[in-house]
């Protein structure tokens, strides 16, 4: 079974809408797909309905950003199969506003350097649930300042410590995992290779923060993948995979389906989702 379990749409920082993405998935014969928009569960109702129409299995998902205090790293958690999406979204909206305000401030800081307007940013982000750096780059690309939205100009403007980047902080990993599980969801650590800290996975496992880890991903090198496999075997966690598809908003182009979830990982994720949902409803019936 072909499953790409990490994709983004225009509802966050991707280039395609839900309809176009699912029809693309069907054309390349994916069996399962998960739209994991940043801080957003808004794709879920439409994706589930269209997936049923197309004969495509849609796994409800969102990508939740969180701050791991012990390492000082902003990590991304893939939340699969959430039941109480309203409660989840209420909390995600708070962090999304903090992030969007920070990106808007970045855009405003560029207005002395480029002849850009706030109306252009509003237009670029109008389909999204937040404001992202991709929207800034969309404006600059459309005005001819770069031909590559996520490329050298993006790096020049938004490197760590850049005067055009402003601090923001998400909820802690402990808070985020507690929230996801309380909403009936399953927690998977996204792209551990991105964080450049080999101890992060072990620490999060020891803190009981993970149900699985993303194995197949463009930013996981061979050494990271070996560590993921070793840790998952040792601690009985499952392994997933996905392209982290953003369409044209990516430094290196990867079409949908370039990175897939291992079959065993897909089966275990589905079972974990059923168990998490059952625990949610059981808890709800008792209270």
C-alpha positions, 0 to 999 in steps of 0.5 A, a space after each residue: 500500500 502506497 502512503 504519503 503521510 506528510 503533505 501541506 496545502 494552501 491552508 498553511 504553507 503549501 502551494 496546492 489546495 485540498 481538492 487538487 492535492 487529493 486528485 494528484 494523489 489519486 493520479 499517482 495511485 497513492 492508497 493513503 494520504 495525510 494532509 498535515 498542515 501546520 497548526 491547522 485541522 481545517 483540511 480534515 472535513 473536506 479531505 475525508 469527504 473527497 477521499 471517500 469519493 475518490 476511493 482514497 484513504 485519508 488519515 486526518 492529521 495536523 503538524 503541531 509545532 512545539 518547544 522542547 525546553 531541555 534542548 531549546 529546539 522547536 520540534 514538529 509533531 505529526 498528530 494523526 487521527 485526532 477526534 476532538 479537532 475543535 479543542 485541538 484547533 482552539 489551542 493551535 490558533 493561539 500559537 498560530 497567531 503568535 507565529 503569524 504576527 512574527 512573520 507579519 513583523 518580518 514582512 513589515 521590516 522589509 518594506 523599507 528595502 522593497 516596494 511591497 505593501 500589506 495588501 500584497 501580503 494579505 492577498 498572498 495569504 488569503 487562502 491560508 489559516 496563517 501567515 508564513 514566510 512562503 507568503 512573503 516570498 510569494 510577494 517578492 517572487 511575483 515582483 521579480 526579485 527572485 525566480 525561486 521562492 524558497 532559494 538564495 533570497 529566502 536564505 539571505 533574508 531569513 537566516 538564524 539571527 537575521 534582523 528580519 526574523 523575530 522570536 516566537 515560542 510555541 507551547 512546550 512539547 509536554 503540553 502539545 503531546 498532552 493536548 494531542 492525546 487528550 484529543 484522541 490523537 497519535 504523536 509522531 516526531 517529524 523529520 528528526 534529521 532537521 534538528 541536528 541533535 542526536 539526543 533529541 529523539 532519545 530524550 523525547 522517548 524517555 519523556 514518553 512523548 512519542 508513539 512513532 518517528 518519521 523515518 522516510 523524509 527528505 531531511 533524514 540522512 542515513 545516519 539519522 535513519 539508522 538511529 531511528 530504526 534502532 530506537 524504534 526497535 528498542 522502544 517498540 515505536 512505529 516508523 512512518 514516512 512522507 514527502 513533506 510536500 509543499 509543491 513549489 514552496 521547497 528548496 529541493 523539488 520532491 513530487 508527491 509520493 517521493 517518500 512513502 510510509 513503510 507498510 508495517 509503520 502504516 499498519 501500526 499507525 492505523 491500529 494506534 489511531 483506533 486505540 487512541 480514538 477508543 481511549 478518547 471515547 472511553 474517557 469521555 463516557 466516564 466523565 
